[in-house]
């Protein structure tokens, strides 16, 4: 997920999203469906769930200062005007 997409999330919402995506992953590991925001999915793409979970976890760690912020090309090499 692009970093800009996380601006719409509060810290509490990111924590909730991580919990939801973990539950989704646990559910598909045993072959069940899962529900997020009222939408039920079955036979989900495990890699998609892991990637999304990782993105939320990375953002949480970035906000906590555990990992440095991402930088864009514009922030390197003098930027773009």
Secondary structure, 3 states (H helix, E strand, C coil): CCHHHHHHCCHHHHHHHHHHHHHHHHHHHCCCCEEECCEEECCCCHHHHHHHHHHHHHHHHHHCCCCCCCCCHHHCCCCCC
